[in-house]
Amino acid sequence: MPEYVRQALEERSLMDAYQARPPYQRNDYVGWIDRAKRSETKVRRLEQMLDELATGDRYMKMPYHANTAPAESKNS
């Protein structure tokens, strides 16, 4: 993870929210941000990720619902 992303997550106290996301989402976010060529685009994408993590209901502008329900036993 680039240091500027880590720093932004820590400054906004969103590292736990980031770590709670599935690995594919974490990889998507970091790659998407880091691939931007212009610094303005990187900042905009970083802010989008931070906002989505803060609200917890979006992933890349799509609805997101974390799977927080405990796994049910197949014997039930």
mmCIF file of the N, C-alpha and C atoms, coordinates in Angstrom:
data_MODEL
# 
_entry.id   MODEL 
# 
loop_
_atom_site.group_PDB 
_atom_site.id 
_atom_site.type_symbol 
_atom_site.label_atom_id 
_atom_site.label_alt_id 
_atom_site.label_comp_id 
_atom_site.label_asym_id 
_atom_site.label_entity_id 
_atom_site.label_seq_id 
_atom_site.pdbx_PDB_ins_code 
_atom_site.Cartn_x 
_atom_site.Cartn_y 
_atom_site.Cartn_z 
_atom_site.occupancy 
_atom_site.B_iso_or_equiv 
_atom_site.pdbx_formal_charge 
_atom_site.auth_seq_id 
_atom_site.auth_comp_id 
_atom_site.auth_asym_id 
_atom_site.auth_atom_id 
_atom_site.pdbx_PDB_model_num 
ATOM 1   N N  . MET A 1 1  ? 0.852   -1.172  0.000   1.00 0.00 ? 1  MET A N  1 
ATOM 2   C CA . MET A 1 1  ? 0.000   0.000   0.000   1.00 0.00 ? 1  MET A CA 1 
ATOM 3   C C  . MET A 1 1  ? 0.902   1.241   0.000   1.00 0.00 ? 1  MET A C  1 
ATOM 4   N N  . PRO A 1 2  ? 0.628   2.186   -0.893  1.00 0.00 ? 2  PRO A N  1 
ATOM 5   C CA . PRO A 1 2  ? 1.412   3.418   -0.888  1.00 0.00 ? 2  PRO A CA 1 
ATOM 6   C C  . PRO A 1 2  ? 1.271   4.160   0.449   1.00 0.00 ? 2  PRO A C  1 
ATOM 7   N N  . GLU A 1 3  ? 2.332   4.810   0.843   1.00 0.00 ? 3  GLU A N  1 
ATOM 8   C CA . GLU A 1 3  ? 2.345   5.499   2.140   1.00 0.00 ? 3  GLU A CA 1 
ATOM 9   C C  . GLU A 1 3  ? 1.262   6.575   2.225   1.00 0.00 ? 3  GLU A C  1 
ATOM 10  N N  . TYR A 1 4  ? 0.991   7.295   1.140   1.00 0.00 ? 4  TYR A N  1 
ATOM 11  C CA . TYR A 1 4  ? -0.023  8.346   1.202   1.00 0.00 ? 4  TYR A CA 1 
ATOM 12  C C  . TYR A 1 4  ? -1.415  7.771   1.449   1.00 0.00 ? 4  TYR A C  1 
ATOM 13  N N  . VAL A 1 5  ? -1.682  6.566   0.969   1.00 0.00 ? 5  VAL A N  1 
ATOM 14  C CA . VAL A 1 5  ? -2.969  5.915   1.229   1.00 0.00 ? 5  VAL A CA 1 
ATOM 15  C C  . VAL A 1 5  ? -3.040  5.497   2.690   1.00 0.00 ? 5  VAL A C  1 
ATOM 16  N N  . ARG A 1 6  ? -1.978  4.871   3.180   1.00 0.00 ? 6  ARG A N  1 
ATOM 17  C CA . ARG A 1 6  ? -1.929  4.457   4.583   1.00 0.00 ? 6  ARG A CA 1 
ATOM 18  C C  . ARG A 1 6  ? -2.109  5.658   5.511   1.00 0.00 ? 6  ARG A C  1 
ATOM 19  N N  . GLN A 1 7  ? -1.422  6.733   5.206   1.00 0.00 ? 7  GLN A N  1 
ATOM 20  C CA . GLN A 1 7  ? -1.511  7.943   6.030   1.00 0.00 ? 7  GLN A CA 1 
ATOM 21  C C  . GLN A 1 7  ? -2.931  8.502   6.031   1.00 0.00 ? 7  GLN A C  1 
ATOM 22  N N  . ALA A 1 8  ? -3.575  8.534   4.870   1.00 0.00 ? 8  ALA A N  1 
ATOM 23  C CA . ALA A 1 8  ? -4.944  9.055   4.791   1.00 0.00 ? 8  ALA A CA 1 
ATOM 24  C C  . ALA A 1 8  ? -5.902  8.186   5.595   1.00 0.00 ? 8  ALA A C  1 
ATOM 25  N N  . LEU A 1 9  ? -5.742  6.877   5.516   1.00 0.00 ? 9  LEU A N  1 
ATOM 26  C CA . LEU A 1 9  ? -6.592  5.966   6.289   1.00 0.00 ? 9  LEU A CA 1 
ATOM 27  C C  . LEU A 1 9  ? -6.402  6.179   7.787   1.00 0.00 ? 9  LEU A C  1 
ATOM 28  N N  . GLU A 1 10 ? -5.155  6.334   8.204   1.00 0.00 ? 10 GLU A N  1 
ATOM 29  C CA . GLU A 1 10 ? -4.873  6.531   9.624   1.00 0.00 ? 10 GLU A CA 1 
ATOM 30  C C  . GLU A 1 10 ? -5.369  7.891   10.114  1.00 0.00 ? 10 GLU A C  1 
ATOM 31  N N  . GLU A 1 11 ? -5.191  8.926   9.317   1.00 0.00 ? 11 GLU A N  1 
ATOM 32  C CA . GLU A 1 11 ? -5.649  10.264  9.701   1.00 0.00 ? 11 GLU A CA 1 
ATOM 33  C C  . GLU A 1 11 ? -7.155  10.316  9.880   1.00 0.00 ? 11 GLU A C  1 
ATOM 34  N N  . ARG A 1 12 ? -7.875  9.576   9.077   1.00 0.00 ? 12 ARG A N  1 
ATOM 35  C CA . ARG A 1 12 ? -9.346  9.568   9.159   1.00 0.00 ? 12 ARG A CA 1 
ATOM 36  C C  . ARG A 1 12 ? -9.875  8.424   10.026  1.00 0.00 ? 12 ARG A C  1 
ATOM 37  N N  . SER A 1 13 ? -8.953  7.693   10.673  1.00 0.00 ? 13 SER A N  1 
ATOM 38  C CA . SER A 1 13 ? -9.324  6.555   11.533  1.00 0.00 ? 13 SER A CA 1 
ATOM 39  C C  . SER A 1 13 ? -10.172 5.536   10.775  1.00 0.00 ? 13 SER A C  1 
ATOM 40  N N  . LEU A 1 14 ? -9.753  5.230   9.554   1.00 0.00 ? 14 LEU A N  1 
ATOM 41  C CA . LEU A 1 14 ? -10.510 4.305   8.709   1.00 0.00 ? 14 LEU A CA 1 
ATOM 42  C C  . LEU A 1 14 ? -9.749  3.024   8.390   1.00 0.00 ? 14 LEU A C  1 
ATOM 43  N N  . MET A 1 15 ? -8.616  2.809   9.034   1.00 0.00 ? 15 MET A N  1 
ATOM 44  C CA . MET A 1 15 ? -7.842  1.609   8.741   1.00 0.00 ? 15 MET A CA 1 
ATOM 45  C C  . MET A 1 15 ? -8.635  0.347   9.084   1.00 0.00 ? 15 MET A C  1 
ATOM 46  N N  . ASP A 1 16 ? -9.361  0.345   10.197  1.00 0.00 ? 16 ASP A N  1 
ATOM 47  C CA . ASP A 1 16 ? -10.174 -0.825  10.552  1.00 0.00 ? 16 ASP A CA 1 
ATOM 48  C C  . ASP A 1 16 ? -11.256 -1.085  9.510   1.00 0.00 ? 16 ASP A C  1 
ATOM 49  N N  . ALA A 1 17 ? -11.901 -0.019  9.033   1.00 0.00 ? 17 ALA A N  1 
ATOM 50  C CA . ALA A 1 17 ? -12.933 -0.170  8.002   1.00 0.00 ? 17 ALA A CA 1 
ATOM 51  C C  . ALA A 1 17 ? -12.314 -0.718  6.715   1.00 0.00 ? 17 ALA A C  1 
ATOM 52  N N  . TYR A 1 18 ? -11.128 -0.247  6.393   1.00 0.00 ? 18 TYR A N  1 
ATOM 53  C CA . TYR A 1 18 ? -10.419 -0.745  5.206   1.00 0.00 ? 18 TYR A CA 1 
ATOM 54  C C  . TYR A 1 18 ? -10.073 -2.221  5.370   1.00 0.00 ? 18 TYR A C  1 
ATOM 55  N N  . GLN A 1 19 ? -9.528  -2.589  6.514   1.00 0.00 ? 19 GLN A N  1 
ATOM 56  C CA . GLN A 1 19 ? -9.125  -3.971  6.762   1.00 0.00 ? 19 GLN A CA 1 
ATOM 57  C C  . GLN A 1 19 ? -10.328 -4.917  6.815   1.00 0.00 ? 19 GLN A C  1 
ATOM 58  N N  . ALA A 1 20 ? -11.498 -4.394  7.153   1.00 0.00 ? 20 ALA A N  1 
ATOM 59  C CA . ALA A 1 20 ? -12.705 -5.216  7.224   1.00 0.00 ? 20 ALA A CA 1 
ATOM 60  C C  . ALA A 1 20 ? -13.241 -5.581  5.837   1.00 0.00 ? 20 ALA A C  1 
ATOM 61  N N  . ARG A 1 21 ? -12.818 -4.849  4.825   1.00 0.00 ? 21 ARG A N  1 
ATOM 62  C CA . ARG A 1 21 ? -13.278 -5.151  3.465   1.00 0.00 ? 21 ARG A CA 1 
ATOM 63  C C  . ARG A 1 21 ? -12.592 -6.411  2.943   1.00 0.00 ? 21 ARG A C  1 
ATOM 64  N N  . PRO A 1 22 ? -13.237 -7.111  2.017   1.00 0.00 ? 22 PRO A N  1 
ATOM 65  C CA . PRO A 1 22 ? -12.612 -8.302  1.427   1.00 0.00 ? 22 PRO A CA 1 
ATOM 66  C C  . PRO A 1 22 ? -11.314 -7.918  0.699   1.00 0.00 ? 22 PRO A C  1 
ATOM 67  N N  . PRO A 1 23 ? -10.372 -8.837  0.627   1.00 0.00 ? 23 PRO A N  1 
ATOM 68  C CA . PRO A 1 23 ? -9.088  -8.526  -0.026  1.00 0.00 ? 23 PRO A CA 1 
ATOM 69  C C  . PRO A 1 23 ? -9.231  -7.977  -1.444  1.00 0.00 ? 23 PRO A C  1 
ATOM 70  N N  . TYR A 1 24 ? -10.185 -8.500  -2.230  1.00 0.00 ? 24 TYR A N  1 
ATOM 71  C CA . TYR A 1 24 ? -10.321 -7.992  -3.600  1.00 0.00 ? 24 TYR A CA 1 
ATOM 72  C C  . TYR A 1 24 ? -10.697 -6.515  -3.606  1.00 0.00 ? 24 TYR A C  1 
ATOM 73  N N  . GLN A 1 25 ? -11.508 -6.067  -2.657  1.00 0.00 ? 25 GLN A N  1 
ATOM 74  C CA . GLN A 1 25 ? -11.882 -4.658  -2.609  1.00 0.00 ? 25 GLN A CA 1 
ATOM 75  C C  . GLN A 1 25 ? -10.691 -3.800  -2.203  1.00 0.00 ? 25 GLN A C  1 
ATOM 76  N N  . ARG A 1 26 ? -9.932  -4.256  -1.229  1.00 0.00 ? 26 ARG A N  1 
ATOM 77  C CA . ARG A 1 26 ? -8.745  -3.502  -0.811  1.00 0.00 ? 26 ARG A CA 1 
ATOM 78  C C  . ARG A 1 26 ? -7.778  -3.366  -1.981  1.00 0.00 ? 26 ARG A C  1 
ATOM 79  N N  . ASN A 1 27 ? -7.550  -4.458  -2.704  1.00 0.00 ? 27 ASN A N  1 
ATOM 80  C CA . ASN A 1 27 ? -6.655  -4.415  -3.861  1.00 0.00 ? 27 ASN A CA 1 
ATOM 81  C C  . ASN A 1 27 ? -7.209  -3.505  -4.958  1.00 0.00 ? 27 ASN A C  1 
ATOM 82  N N  . ASP A 1 28 ? -8.508  -3.596  -5.216  1.00 0.00 ? 28 ASP A N  1 
ATOM 83  C CA . ASP A 1 28 ? -9.124  -2.741  -6.233  1.00 0.00 ? 28 ASP A CA 1 
ATOM 84  C C  . ASP A 1 28 ? -8.935  -1.267  -5.898  1.00 0.00 ? 28 ASP A C  1 
ATOM 85  N N  . TYR A 1 29 ? -9.242  -0.908  -4.656  1.00 0.00 ? 29 TYR A N  1 
ATOM 86  C CA . TYR A 1 29 ? -9.117  0.490   -4.258  1.00 0.00 ? 29 TYR A CA 1 
ATOM 87  C C  . TYR A 1 29 ? -7.694  1.008   -4.460  1.00 0.00 ? 29 TYR A C  1 
ATOM 88  N N  . VAL A 1 30 ? -6.715  0.299   -3.923  1.00 0.00 ? 30 VAL A N  1 
ATOM 89  C CA . VAL A 1 30 ? -5.330  0.771   -3.985  1.00 0.00 ? 30 VAL A CA 1 
ATOM 90  C C  . VAL A 1 30 ? -4.839  0.832   -5.433  1.00 0.00 ? 30 VAL A C  1 
ATOM 91  N N  . GLY A 1 31 ? -5.127  -0.198  -6.204  1.00 0.00 ? 31 GLY A N  1 
ATOM 92  C CA . GLY A 1 31 ? -4.703  -0.193  -7.600  1.00 0.00 ? 31 GLY A CA 1 
ATOM 93  C C  . GLY A 1 31 ? -5.361  0.912   -8.401  1.00 0.00 ? 31 GLY A C  1 
ATOM 94  N N  . TRP A 1 32 ? -6.638  1.113   -8.188  1.00 0.00 ? 32 TRP A N  1 
ATOM 95  C CA . TRP A 1 32 ? -7.398  2.146   -8.896  1.00 0.00 ? 32 TRP A CA 1 
ATOM 96  C C  . TRP A 1 32 ? -6.857  3.535   -8.567  1.00 0.00 ? 32 TRP A C  1 
ATOM 97  N N  . ILE A 1 33 ? -6.568  3.776   -7.316  1.00 0.00 ? 33 ILE A N  1 
ATOM 98  C CA . ILE A 1 33 ? -6.027  5.071   -6.907  1.00 0.00 ? 33 ILE A CA 1 
ATOM 99  C C  . ILE A 1 33 ? -4.637  5.260   -7.487  1.00 0.00 ? 33 ILE A C  1 
ATOM 100 N N  . ASP A 1 34 ? -3.802  4.267   -7.337  1.00 0.00 ? 34 ASP A N  1 
ATOM 101 C CA . ASP A 1 34 ? -2.397  4.393   -7.727  1.00 0.00 ? 34 ASP A CA 1 
ATOM 102 C C  . ASP A 1 34 ? -2.197  4.446   -9.237  1.00 0.00 ? 34 ASP A C  1 
ATOM 103 N N  . ARG A 1 35 ? -3.127  3.907   -10.016 1.00 0.00 ? 35 ARG A N  1 
ATOM 104 C CA . ARG A 1 35 ? -2.998  3.941   -11.481 1.00 0.00 ? 35 ARG A CA 1 
ATOM 105 C C  . ARG A 1 35 ? -3.298  5.307   -12.081 1.00 0.00 ? 35 ARG A C  1 
ATOM 106 N N  . ALA A 1 36 ? -3.901  6.185   -11.321 1.00 0.00 ? 36 ALA A N  1 
ATOM 107 C CA . ALA A 1 36 ? -4.229  7.518   -11.855 1.00 0.00 ? 36 ALA A CA 1 
ATOM 108 C C  . ALA A 1 36 ? -2.940  8.237   -12.243 1.00 0.00 ? 36 ALA A C  1 
ATOM 109 N N  . LYS A 1 37 ? -2.954  8.887   -13.361 1.00 0.00 ? 37 LYS A N  1 
ATOM 110 C CA . LYS A 1 37 ? -1.768  9.592   -13.848 1.00 0.00 ? 37 LYS A CA 1 
ATOM 111 C C  . LYS A 1 37 ? -1.651  10.995  -13.236 1.00 0.00 ? 37 LYS A C  1 
ATOM 112 N N  . ARG A 1 38 ? -2.777  11.672  -13.111 1.00 0.00 ? 38 ARG A N  1 
ATOM 113 C CA . ARG A 1 38 ? -2.765  13.048  -12.587 1.00 0.00 ? 38 ARG A CA 1 
ATOM 114 C C  . ARG A 1 38 ? -2.970  13.040  -11.081 1.00 0.00 ? 38 ARG A C  1 
ATOM 115 N N  . SER A 1 39 ? -2.263  13.920  -10.404 1.00 0.00 ? 39 SER A N  1 
ATOM 116 C CA . SER A 1 39 ? -2.379  13.980  -8.943  1.00 0.00 ? 39 SER A CA 1 
ATOM 117 C C  . SER A 1 39 ? -3.800  14.353  -8.519  1.00 0.00 ? 39 SER A C  1 
ATOM 118 N N  . GLU A 1 40 ? -4.475  15.185  -9.318  1.00 0.00 ? 40 GLU A N  1 
ATOM 119 C CA . GLU A 1 40 ? -5.848  15.563  -8.987  1.00 0.00 ? 40 GLU A CA 1 
ATOM 120 C C  . GLU A 1 40 ? -6.764  14.339  -9.000  1.00 0.00 ? 40 GLU A C  1 
ATOM 121 N N  . THR A 1 41 ? -6.520  13.454  -9.950  1.00 0.00 ? 41 THR A N  1 
ATOM 122 C CA . THR A 1 41 ? -7.332  12.239  -10.046 1.00 0.00 ? 41 THR A CA 1 
ATOM 123 C C  . THR A 1 41 ? -7.045  11.319  -8.862  1.00 0.00 ? 41 THR A C  1 
ATOM 124 N N  . LYS A 1 42 ? -5.773  11.187  -8.479  1.00 0.00 ? 42 LYS A N  1 
ATOM 125 C CA . LYS A 1 42 ? -5.427  10.372  -7.306  1.00 0.00 ? 42 LYS A CA 1 
ATOM 126 C C  . LYS A 1 42 ? -6.134  10.889  -6.066  1.00 0.00 ? 42 LYS A C  1 
ATOM 127 N N  . VAL A 1 43 ? -6.112  12.201  -5.878  1.00 0.00 ? 43 VAL A N  1 
ATOM 128 C CA . VAL A 1 43 ? -6.757  12.794  -4.709  1.00 0.00 ? 43 VAL A CA 1 
ATOM 129 C C  . VAL A 1 43 ? -8.254  12.541  -4.739  1.00 0.00 ? 43 VAL A C  1 
ATOM 130 N N  . ARG A 1 44 ? -8.887  12.708  -5.889  1.00 0.00 ? 44 ARG A N  1 
ATOM 131 C CA . ARG A 1 44 ? -10.335 12.490  -6.014  1.00 0.00 ? 44 ARG A CA 1 
ATOM 132 C C  . ARG A 1 44 ? -10.693 11.033  -5.721  1.00 0.00 ? 44 ARG A C  1 
ATOM 133 N N  . ARG A 1 45 ? -9.913  10.113  -6.254  1.00 0.00 ? 45 ARG A N  1 
ATOM 134 C CA . ARG A 1 45 ? -10.173 8.690   -6.022  1.00 0.00 ? 45 ARG A CA 1 
ATOM 135 C C  . ARG A 1 45 ? -9.936  8.320   -4.557  1.00 0.00 ? 45 ARG A C  1 
ATOM 136 N N  . LEU A 1 46 ? -8.887  8.862   -3.972  1.00 0.00 ? 46 LEU A N  1 
ATOM 137 C CA . LEU A 1 46 ? -8.609  8.605   -2.555  1.00 0.00 ? 46 LEU A CA 1 
ATOM 138 C C  . LEU A 1 46 ? -9.761  9.107   -1.696  1.00 0.00 ? 46 LEU A C  1 
ATOM 139 N N  . GLU A 1 47 ? -10.245 10.304  -1.978  1.00 0.00 ? 47 GLU A N  1 
ATOM 140 C CA . GLU A 1 47 ? -11.375 10.848  -1.220  1.00 0.00 ? 47 GLU A CA 1 
ATOM 141 C C  . GLU A 1 47 ? -12.628 9.991   -1.385  1.00 0.00 ? 47 GLU A C  1 
ATOM 142 N N  . GLN A 1 48 ? -12.859 9.487   -2.595  1.00 0.00 ? 48 GLN A N  1 
ATOM 143 C CA . GLN A 1 48 ? -14.016 8.610   -2.802  1.00 0.00 ? 48 GLN A CA 1 
ATOM 144 C C  . GLN A 1 48 ? -13.888 7.370   -1.941  1.00 0.00 ? 48 GLN A C  1 
ATOM 145 N N  . MET A 1 49 ? -12.703 6.739   -1.931  1.00 0.00 ? 49 MET A N  1 
ATOM 146 C CA . MET A 1 49 ? -12.519 5.547   -1.117  1.00 0.00 ? 49 MET A CA 1 
ATOM 147 C C  . MET A 1 49 ? -12.745 5.867   0.362   1.00 0.00 ? 49 MET A C  1 
ATOM 148 N N  . LEU A 1 50 ? -12.170 6.963   0.845   1.00 0.00 ? 50 LEU A N  1 
ATOM 149 C CA . LEU A 1 50 ? -12.318 7.333   2.251   1.00 0.00 ? 50 LEU A CA 1 
ATOM 150 C C  . LEU A 1 50 ? -13.781 7.580   2.600   1.00 0.00 ? 50 LEU A C  1 
ATOM 151 N N  . ASP A 1 51 ? -14.495 8.272   1.735   1.00 0.00 ? 51 ASP A N  1 
ATOM 152 C CA . ASP A 1 51 ? -15.916 8.530   1.977   1.00 0.00 ? 51 ASP A CA 1 
ATOM 153 C C  . ASP A 1 51 ? -16.720 7.232   1.998   1.00 0.00 ? 51 ASP A C  1 
ATOM 154 N N  . GLU A 1 52 ? -16.425 6.333   1.065   1.00 0.00 ? 52 GLU A N  1 
ATOM 155 C CA . GLU A 1 52 ? -17.144 5.061   1.010   1.00 0.00 ? 52 GLU A CA 1 
ATOM 156 C C  . GLU A 1 52 ? -16.850 4.212   2.240   1.00 0.00 ? 52 GLU A C  1 
ATOM 157 N N  . LEU A 1 53 ? -15.614 4.230   2.708   1.00 0.00 ? 53 LEU A N  1 
ATOM 158 C CA . LEU A 1 53 ? -15.280 3.484   3.922   1.00 0.00 ? 53 LEU A CA 1 
ATOM 159 C C  . LEU A 1 53 ? -15.946 4.107   5.144   1.00 0.00 ? 53 LEU A C  1 
ATOM 160 N N  . ALA A 1 54 ? -16.025 5.426   5.175   1.00 0.00 ? 54 ALA A N  1 
ATOM 161 C CA . ALA A 1 54 ? -16.637 6.113   6.320   1.00 0.00 ? 54 ALA A CA 1 
ATOM 162 C C  . ALA A 1 54 ? -18.122 5.804   6.436   1.00 0.00 ? 54 ALA A C  1 
ATOM 163 N N  . THR A 1 55 ? -18.816 5.759   5.297   1.00 0.00 ? 55 THR A N  1 
ATOM 164 C CA . THR A 1 55 ? -20.249 5.467   5.340   1.00 0.00 ? 55 THR A CA 1 
ATOM 165 C C  . THR A 1 55 ? -20.500 3.964   5.424   1.00 0.00 ? 55 THR A C  1 
ATOM 166 N N  . GLY A 1 56 ? -19.601 3.171   4.822   1.00 0.00 ? 56 GLY A N  1 
ATOM 167 C CA . GLY A 1 56 ? -19.697 1.724   4.901   1.00 0.00 ? 56 GLY A CA 1 
ATOM 168 C C  . GLY A 1 56 ? -20.744 1.092   4.014   1.00 0.00 ? 56 GLY A C  1 
ATOM 169 N N  . ASP A 1 57 ? -21.416 1.880   3.189   1.00 0.00 ? 57 ASP A N  1 
ATOM 170 C CA . ASP A 1 57 ? -22.497 1.319   2.379   1.00 0.00 ? 57 ASP A CA 1 
ATOM 171 C C  . ASP A 1 57 ? -22.231 1.371   0.875   1.00 0.00 ? 57 ASP A C  1 
ATOM 172 N N  . ARG A 1 58 ? -21.005 1.683   0.488   1.00 0.00 ? 58 ARG A N  1 
ATOM 173 C CA . ARG A 1 58 ? -20.668 1.793   -0.924  1.00 0.00 ? 58 ARG A CA 1 
ATOM 174 C C  . ARG A 1 58 ? -19.319 1.132   -1.194  1.00 0.00 ? 58 ARG A C  1 
ATOM 175 N N  . TYR A 1 59 ? -19.189 0.645   -2.421  1.00 0.00 ? 59 TYR A N  1 
ATOM 176 C CA . TYR A 1 59 ? -17.919 0.141   -2.935  1.00 0.00 ? 59 TYR A CA 1 
ATOM 177 C C  . TYR A 1 59 ? -17.877 0.530   -4.396  1.00 0.00 ? 59 TYR A C  1 
ATOM 178 N N  . MET A 1 60 ? -16.982 1.398   -4.758  1.00 0.00 ? 60 MET A N  1 
ATOM 179 C CA . MET A 1 60 ? -16.860 1.894   -6.129  1.00 0.00 ? 60 MET A CA 1 
ATOM 180 C C  . MET A 1 60 ? -18.199 2.425   -6.638  1.00 0.00 ? 60 MET A C  1 
ATOM 181 N N  . LYS A 1 61 ? -18.853 3.186   -5.802  1.00 0.00 ? 61 LYS A N  1 
ATOM 182 C CA . LYS A 1 61 ? -20.151 3.828   -6.077  1.00 0.00 ? 61 LYS A CA 1 
ATOM 183 C C  . LYS A 1 61 ? -21.315 2.839   -6.195  1.00 0.00 ? 61 LYS A C  1 
ATOM 184 N N  . MET A 1 62 ? -21.082 1.581   -5.855  1.00 0.00 ? 62 MET A N  1 
ATOM 185 C CA . MET A 1 62 ? -22.152 0.575   -5.887  1.00 0.00 ? 62 MET A CA 1 
ATOM 186 C C  . MET A 1 62 ? -22.581 0.268   -4.455  1.00 0.00 ? 62 MET A C  1 
ATOM 187 N N  . PRO A 1 63 ? -23.832 -0.122  -4.258  1.00 0.00 ? 63 PRO A N  1 
ATOM 188 C CA . PRO A 1 63 ? -24.259 -0.492  -2.905  1.00 0.00 ? 63 PRO A CA 1 
ATOM 189 C C  . PRO A 1 63 ? -23.400 -1.630  -2.365  1.00 0.00 ? 63 PRO A C  1 
ATOM 190 N N  . TYR A 1 64 ? -23.069 -1.546  -1.089  1.00 0.00 ? 64 TYR A N  1 
ATOM 191 C CA . TYR A 1 64 ? -22.252 -2.569  -0.443  1.00 0.00 ? 64 TYR A CA 1 
ATOM 192 C C  . TYR A 1 64 ? -22.839 -2.879  0.920   1.00 0.00 ? 64 TYR A C  1 
ATOM 193 N N  . HIS A 1 65 ? -22.995 -4.155  1.194   1.00 0.00 ? 65 HIS A N  1 
ATOM 194 C CA . HIS A 1 65 ? -23.493 -4.601  2.491   1.00 0.00 ? 65 HIS A CA 1 
ATOM 195 C C  . HIS A 1 65 ? -22.514 -5.638  3.020   1.00 0.00 ? 65 HIS A C  1 
ATOM 196 N N  . ALA A 1 66 ? -21.826 -5.288  4.088   1.00 0.00 ? 66 ALA A N  1 
ATOM 197 C CA . ALA A 1 66 ? -20.873 -6.220  4.684   1.00 0.00 ? 66 ALA A CA 1 
ATOM 198 C C  . ALA A 1 66 ? -21.609 -7.429  5.209   1.00 0.00 ? 66 ALA A C  1 
ATOM 199 N N  . ASN A 1 67 ? -21.027 -8.576  5.071   1.00 0.00 ? 67 ASN A N  1 
ATOM 200 C CA . ASN A 1 67 ? -21.613 -9.810  5.578   1.00 0.00 ? 67 ASN A CA 1 
ATOM 201 C C  . ASN A 1 67 ? -21.263 -9.902  7.059   1.00 0.00 ? 67 ASN A C  1 
ATOM 202 N N  . THR A 1 68 ? -22.142 -9.410  7.905   1.00 0.00 ? 68 THR A N  1 
ATOM 203 C CA . THR A 1 68 ? -21.883 -9.391  9.344   1.00 0.00 ? 68 THR A CA 1 
ATOM 204 C C  . THR A 1 68 ? -22.645 -10.474 10.077  1.00 0.00 ? 68 THR A C  1 
ATOM 205 N N  . ALA A 1 69 ? -23.511 -11.195 9.374   1.00 0.00 ? 69 ALA A N  1 
ATOM 206 C CA . ALA A 1 69 ? -24.289 -12.246 10.017  1.00 0.00 ? 69 ALA A CA 1 
ATOM 207 C C  . ALA A 1 69 ? -23.389 -13.461 10.272  1.00 0.00 ? 69 ALA A C  1 
ATOM 208 N N  . PRO A 1 70 ? -23.541 -14.105 11.415  1.00 0.00 ? 70 PRO A N  1 
ATOM 209 C CA . PRO A 1 70 ? -22.728 -15.308 11.660  1.00 0.00 ? 70 PRO A CA 1 
ATOM 210 C C  . PRO A 1 70 ? -23.121 -16.425 10.704  1.00 0.00 ? 70 PRO A C  1 
ATOM 211 N N  . ALA A 1 71 ? -22.158 -17.229 10.348  1.00 0.00 ? 71 ALA A N  1 
ATOM 212 C CA . ALA A 1 71 ? -22.427 -18.352 9.445   1.00 0.00 ? 71 ALA A CA 1 
ATOM 213 C C  . ALA A 1 71 ? -23.342 -19.358 10.137  1.00 0.00 ? 71 ALA A C  1 
ATOM 214 N N  . GLU A 1 72 ? -24.334 -19.814 9.400   1.00 0.00 ? 72 GLU A N  1 
ATOM 215 C CA . GLU A 1 72 ? -25.274 -20.793 9.960   1.00 0.00 ? 72 GLU A CA 1 
ATOM 216 C C  . GLU A 1 72 ? -24.721 -22.186 9.787   1.00 0.00 ? 72 GLU A C  1 
ATOM 217 N N  . SER A 1 73 ? -25.011 -23.012 10.740  1.00 0.00 ? 73 SER A N  1 
ATOM 218 C CA . SER A 1 73 ? -24.600 -24.409 10.680  1.00 0.00 ? 73 SER A CA 1 
ATOM 219 C C  . SER A 1 73 ? -25.460 -25.153 9.678   1.00 0.00 ? 73 SER A C  1 
ATOM 220 N N  . LYS A 1 74 ? -24.854 -26.049 8.921   1.00 0.00 ? 74 LYS A N  1 
ATOM 221 C CA . LYS A 1 74 ? -25.622 -26.839 7.947   1.00 0.00 ? 74 LYS A CA 1 
ATOM 222 C C  . LYS A 1 74 ? -26.469 -27.883 8.627   1.00 0.00 ? 74 LYS A C  1 
ATOM 223 N N  . ASN A 1 75 ? -26.201 -28.161 9.899   1.00 0.00 ? 75 ASN A N  1 
ATOM 224 C CA . ASN A 1 75 ? -26.986 -29.154 10.644  1.00 0.00 ? 75 ASN A CA 1 
ATOM 225 C C  . ASN A 1 75 ? -28.230 -28.564 11.277  1.00 0.00 ? 75 ASN A C  1 
ATOM 226 N N  . SER A 1 76 ? -28.449 -27.290 11.128  1.00 0.00 ? 76 SER A N  1 
ATOM 227 C CA . SER A 1 76 ? -29.610 -26.651 11.783  1.00 0.00 ? 76 SER A CA 1 
ATOM 228 C C  . SER A 1 76 ? -30.874 -26.911 11.036  1.00 0.00 ? 76 SER A C  1 
# 
